[in-house]
Amino acid sequence: MEAYTIRVKTLAPAEHSVSVTGSTSVAALKAVVSTLVGTPAHRQRLIWRGRVIADVDTLGALGAHGG
């Protein structure tokens, strides 16, 4: 699967770029974000299109894609 870059915005406010694929799980994305911002994955809430997304979802299943 082809990799693409997404932007993760925090409440700090800060913005980080993360390289992912459609098969990347939300749990894996939280692990990456944890290393970037220092917030443990279990304390994060990621929001996509106005809703909190579940750890078991993949970015591809949510409709995220490059471009």
Beta strands, then each sheet from edge to edge (+ up, - down):
strand 1: 4-10
strand 2: 14-20
strand 3: 47-48
strand 4: 51-52
sheet 1: 1+ 2-
sheet 2: 3+ 4-
end
